[in-house]
Amino acid sequence: MSPAREFAAHIVRTLRARGHRAYFAGGCVRDFLLNRPPADYDVATSATPQQVMEIFPQTYAVGAQFGVVLVPIPKKDEAPEPLTPSEVSQDDTSGSALASEAARAHAIEVATFRTDVSYSDGRHPDAVRFSLDPREDAERRDFTINGLFLDPETNEVLDFVGGQNDLKAQIIRAIGDPERRFGEDKLRMLRAVRFAARFGYAIDPATFASIQKLAPQISQVSHERVRDELTKMLTEGHARDAFFLLDESGLLREVLPEISAMHGVEQPPQYHPEGDVFVHTLLLLDFLPHPCPLTLAWGALLHDVGKPATFRVAPDRIRFDGHVEVGVRIGEQICRRLRFSKDDTEQILALIDNHMRFADIPRMKESTLKRFLRMPRFDEHLELHRLDCSASHRNLSLYDFAREQLASIPAEKMRPTPLVTGDDLIANGYAPGPVFKEILSRVEDAQLEGRLDSREQALDFVRESFPHS
């Protein structure tokens, strides 16, 4: 038994010993029934937040107004440690305030049975009413497969919403009226798509029709929440299925119109026999590794985002002149809109910017090749190239060439110690300024190409190439 499950079961036993009802709830029950290891464990109880905090002194009321508290999982042979302020977020996102992923992974969420009064903003409940009845709590949840409760002592399942039947039928179905469920929290539309893709399930027709009807209202959801949901779709191992459903539901043109614009944009068949830009992109997503870094996943999704705007039919073939530069600009707009971090944005844009350079590597100067191969996180660039080829012409000769070069060039040749520095230039009478960057770059080029191997040679090279005025 995992430490998380063991501690969650301890919480249930303790609450019951104090006269309260308590069960495992939500996704962990679903995963248990599917024989999947749960990512985390949630407990639902008739105890109020105040009662929970009195029973468990180390509890943190990250969403007590919605009936949610966190109980940190103790380290082995240690008492629970308090969460730091940076680990706890007071920003409610779906009716219960959430901790950060790091904090959430080391705590059990304990939520009081409740009903939600109304959702006037389509994101948060205006108020909640605590309940003693798990049925009421189940009926306010999103999908039937997430509305189950489990007694951890007997493994008895409490199913008030038909979730077990839908698990057997492999259906994602909203609990009750789907328009009401999605009206309460518009993010649930994206979650329906993600769960359907992750489990390979169909979406119930009435549920899917409501998503199609309400898709334009996804704009009410914060960009950060949309980004996180899309990232999960891209990295959970079923990205192609998820984006096919996003497109079919009408959500794709609302959250990523730049990807929807790829539809029908033809490509030269000699390079892309698989079809148009949208078909190519979805096929590429199908090759994403699992697990997958989020930057690689987003770089793969956006690598050809500049093609729709640069499409033209030339006399010889279809061309996309400048699609890389245009793609970087569009990618930057998307990353800014979805509030990506600076580091993630830089890597995603670098992947877009460099994905076409592999075509030139057999002809690159030795210095250019070494600079290319030593780019930060080059493994992601190389993997994107493999994915791009696999989803088109399937010729991996350039991929193999790059790997051979990486394996054959020693680290000291790839990143040699500089032969001269700015201090050396000043000592030799050069005035500091923009020219320093050019001088040092030219010296490094010659060093990478094996034309210079000593400080004296490098200084002679500088004097000859950049004589004093």
TORVEX-598945 format. One line per 5 residues: for each residue x, y, z of C-alpha. Coordinates in steps of 0.1 Angstrom, whole numbers. Layout:
BEGIN
X,Y,Z ~ ...
//
This chain:
BEGIN
0,0,0 ~ 14,34,-10 ~ 20,60,18 ~ -6,83,3 ~ -33,56,3
-23,44,38 ~ -25,79,52 ~ -58,87,34 ~ -73,55,49 ~ -60,67,83
-79,99,78 ~ -111,81,69 ~ -108,58,100 ~ -101,88,123 ~ -130,108,110
-153,78,114 ~ -141,72,149 ~ -152,108,157 ~ -187,100,144 ~ -184,114,108
-190,97,75 ~ -159,96,53 ~ -149,79,20 ~ -123,81,-7 ~ -138,102,-35
-134,112,-71 ~ -105,103,-94 ~ -88,79,-70 ~ -119,57,-69 ~ -122,58,-107
-86,48,-110 ~ -90,20,-84 ~ -118,5,-104 ~ -97,8,-136 ~ -68,-9,-119
-47,22,-124 ~ -24,37,-98 ~ -41,69,-85 ~ -21,101,-88 ~ -35,113,-55
-62,105,-29 ~ -91,127,-19 ~ -114,122,10 ~ -150,134,12 ~ -166,137,46
-196,149,65 ~ -173,167,89 ~ -171,205,85 ~ -137,221,77 ~ -135,234,113
-141,199,126 ~ -115,185,103 ~ -89,211,114 ~ -97,203,151 ~ -91,166,145
-59,171,124 ~ -38,200,139 ~ -15,201,109 ~ -44,207,85 ~ -42,238,62
-74,255,52 ~ -65,263,16 ~ -102,264,6 ~ -122,262,38 ~ -149,285,24
-156,258,-1 ~ -152,229,24 ~ -116,220,14 ~ -86,215,36 ~ -52,198,31
-37,173,55 ~ 0,169,47 ~ 13,133,45 ~ 38,127,73 ~ 73,117,63
83,83,76 ~ 89,85,114 ~ 83,122,113 ~ 55,146,122 ~ 39,165,92
58,196,81 ~ 40,228,74 ~ 36,238,38 ~ 54,270,29 ~ 34,300,16
47,294,-20 ~ 33,258,-19 ~ -2,269,-12 ~ -24,289,-35 ~ -55,308,-23
-68,312,-59 ~ -99,290,-62 ~ -102,274,-96 ~ -130,249,-95 ~ -150,253,-64
-121,244,-41 ~ -89,263,-36 ~ -59,242,-48 ~ -24,238,-36 ~ 5,238,-60
12,205,-77 ~ 42,199,-54 ~ 22,205,-22 ~ -8,186,-35 ~ 14,155,-42
24,154,-5 ~ -11,160,10 ~ -45,145,12 ~ -74,168,2 ~ -103,165,26
-136,180,14 ~ -169,184,32 ~ -200,170,15 ~ -216,200,-2 ~ -239,214,-28
-229,244,-48 ~ -255,272,-47 ~ -248,290,-81 ~ -220,300,-105 ~ -227,335,-117
-192,339,-132 ~ -190,304,-148 ~ -159,296,-128 ~ -165,296,-91 ~ -195,288,-69
-210,319,-54 ~ -216,300,-22 ~ -217,264,-9 ~ -240,246,15 ~ -224,218,35
-242,185,37 ~ -243,153,56 ~ -253,133,25 ~ -227,120,1 ~ -254,117,-26
-258,155,-27 ~ -220,158,-30 ~ -219,133,-59 ~ -246,152,-78 ~ -227,184,-79
-195,168,-94 ~ -186,170,-131 ~ -187,135,-147 ~ -202,102,-136 ~ -169,84,-135
-156,111,-111 ~ -187,110,-89 ~ -179,77,-71 ~ -171,70,-34 ~ -152,41,-19
-150,26,16 ~ -112,19,19 ~ -119,-7,46 ~ -142,-29,26 ~ -137,-16,-10
-175,-11,-12 ~ -184,15,-39 ~ -211,41,-34 ~ -225,51,-68 ~ -253,75,-69
-248,87,-105 ~ -242,56,-126 ~ -205,60,-128 ~ -197,23,-126 ~ -219,16,-156
-202,44,-176 ~ -168,30,-167 ~ -179,-3,-181 ~ -194,13,-212 ~ -163,36,-215
-184,68,-217 ~ -177,103,-204 ~ -211,116,-192 ~ -218,148,-173 ~ -238,143,-141
-273,155,-145 ~ -279,183,-170 ~ -247,188,-190 ~ -255,224,-198 ~ -258,231,-162
-226,213,-153 ~ -207,232,-180 ~ -224,264,-171 ~ -211,261,-136 ~ -175,257,-147
-166,261,-183 ~ -132,244,-179 ~ -152,211,-175 ~ -156,211,-213 ~ -118,208,-217
-117,182,-189 ~ -143,161,-208 ~ -121,161,-238 ~ -90,152,-218 ~ -106,123,-199
-121,109,-232 ~ -86,110,-248 ~ -68,97,-218 ~ -90,67,-213 ~ -100,62,-250
-136,67,-241 ~ -165,82,-261 ~ -182,113,-249 ~ -220,108,-243 ~ -239,125,-272
-259,148,-250 ~ -227,158,-231 ~ -209,164,-264 ~ -237,184,-279 ~ -236,207,-249
-199,212,-253 ~ -204,221,-290 ~ -231,246,-280 ~ -212,262,-251 ~ -177,261,-267
-175,299,-273 ~ -180,304,-235 ~ -146,288,-228 ~ -133,324,-231 ~ -146,329,-195
-119,306,-182 ~ -85,320,-172 ~ -57,316,-197 ~ -36,298,-171 ~ -63,272,-165
-67,266,-202 ~ -29,263,-207 ~ -26,238,-179 ~ -55,216,-193 ~ -40,217,-228
-6,208,-215 ~ -20,178,-198 ~ -36,168,-231 ~ -3,171,-248 ~ 18,152,-223
-5,124,-210 ~ 2,102,-240 ~ -30,107,-261 ~ -24,141,-276 ~ -37,133,-311
-70,120,-299 ~ -74,150,-276 ~ -68,175,-303 ~ -91,157,-327 ~ -118,159,-301
-110,196,-294 ~ -114,203,-331 ~ -146,182,-335 ~ -162,199,-304 ~ -155,235,-316
-132,241,-286 ~ -100,242,-307 ~ -110,273,-327 ~ -118,291,-294 ~ -86,282,-274
-61,279,-303 ~ -74,294,-335 ~ -39,294,-349 ~ -40,255,-349 ~ -75,254,-363
-63,276,-391 ~ -40,247,-403 ~ -71,229,-417 ~ -70,225,-455 ~ -35,242,-459
-20,219,-485 ~ 16,209,-485 ~ 40,196,-513 ~ 32,159,-515 ~ 69,150,-522
77,161,-487 ~ 44,156,-469 ~ 25,127,-484 ~ 5,125,-452 ~ -17,155,-461
-23,191,-450 ~ -7,210,-422 ~ -34,200,-397 ~ -31,163,-405 ~ 6,165,-403
5,182,-369 ~ -19,158,-354 ~ 0,128,-368 ~ 32,143,-352 ~ 14,146,-318
7,108,-321 ~ 45,102,-320 ~ 51,123,-289 ~ 70,103,-262 ~ 53,96,-229
61,112,-205 ~ 69,142,-225 ~ 85,176,-215 ~ 59,203,-219 ~ 82,224,-240
88,196,-265 ~ 50,190,-266 ~ 42,226,-273 ~ 71,230,-297 ~ 57,200,-316
22,215,-317 ~ 34,249,-328 ~ 64,241,-351 ~ 44,247,-383 ~ 21,274,-369
35,299,-394 ~ 25,279,-425 ~ -11,290,-430 ~ 0,327,-432 ~ 28,320,-456
12,295,-480 ~ 17,301,-517 ~ 17,281,-549 ~ 49,287,-568 ~ 56,275,-604
75,245,-591 ~ 56,235,-559 ~ 38,247,-528 ~ 60,269,-507 ~ 59,285,-472
86,312,-475 ~ 95,326,-441 ~ 71,303,-422 ~ 97,298,-394 ~ 101,335,-387
63,340,-389 ~ 58,309,-367 ~ 81,323,-340 ~ 61,356,-339 ~ 28,337,-337
42,313,-311 ~ 53,342,-290 ~ 18,356,-291 ~ 4,323,-280 ~ 29,318,-252
22,354,-239 ~ -16,348,-241 ~ -14,315,-222 ~ 10,330,-196 ~ 39,306,-201
70,312,-180 ~ 99,330,-195 ~ 120,299,-196 ~ 93,277,-212 ~ 86,304,-237
122,307,-247 ~ 125,270,-253 ~ 92,266,-272 ~ 102,295,-295 ~ 137,280,-299
122,247,-311 ~ 100,266,-337 ~ 130,287,-348 ~ 154,259,-353 ~ 133,230,-366
142,236,-403 ~ 180,239,-397 ~ 185,201,-397 ~ 182,202,-435 ~ 215,221,-436
236,201,-411 ~ 256,180,-437 ~ 268,213,-453 ~ 274,233,-421 ~ 309,246,-414
324,228,-385 ~ 320,258,-362 ~ 283,262,-372 ~ 276,225,-367 ~ 292,225,-332
273,256,-321 ~ 241,240,-334 ~ 247,207,-316 ~ 254,224,-283 ~ 223,245,-281
205,244,-247 ~ 183,213,-244 ~ 194,201,-279 ~ 179,167,-271 ~ 144,183,-275
155,198,-309 ~ 167,164,-321 ~ 135,147,-309 ~ 113,173,-326 ~ 132,166,-359
126,129,-355 ~ 89,134,-348 ~ 86,158,-378 ~ 102,133,-401 ~ 82,104,-387
50,123,-394 ~ 59,131,-430 ~ 85,115,-453 ~ 100,92,-427 ~ 135,98,-439
157,98,-407 ~ 191,102,-424 ~ 196,137,-410 ~ 185,126,-376 ~ 211,98,-377
238,122,-390 ~ 232,145,-360 ~ 233,117,-336 ~ 266,104,-351 ~ 281,138,-348
270,142,-312 ~ 286,108,-304 ~ 319,114,-322 ~ 328,150,-312 ~ 345,151,-277
331,175,-252 ~ 363,195,-251 ~ 360,200,-289 ~ 324,209,-287 ~ 329,235,-259
366,243,-258 ~ 380,267,-232 ~ 383,302,-248 ~ 417,310,-261 ~ 413,347,-255
390,369,-233 ~ 379,405,-232 ~ 406,412,-207 ~ 432,399,-233 ~ 418,422,-259
420,452,-236 ~ 456,442,-226 ~ 464,443,-263 ~ 451,478,-269 ~ 415,472,-280
389,495,-266 ~ 358,478,-251 ~ 327,479,-273 ~ 304,460,-296 ~ 333,448,-317
345,426,-288 ~ 316,402,-295 ~ 325,399,-331 ~ 362,394,-323 ~ 356,367,-297
330,350,-320 ~ 355,349,-349 ~ 382,335,-327 ~ 359,308,-314 ~ 349,299,-349
385,294,-359 ~ 391,274,-327 ~ 361,252,-333 ~ 373,245,-368 ~ 408,235,-356
426,265,-371 ~ 437,279,-337 ~ 449,259,-307 ~ 469,283,-286 ~ 465,317,-270
494,331,-290 ~ 479,319,-323 ~ 446,334,-313 ~ 461,368,-305 ~ 480,368,-338
447,360,-356 ~ 430,390,-338 ~ 458,414,-348 ~ 457,403,-384 ~ 419,402,-387
412,433,-366 ~ 441,457,-370 ~ 442,488,-348 ~ 430,519,-365
//
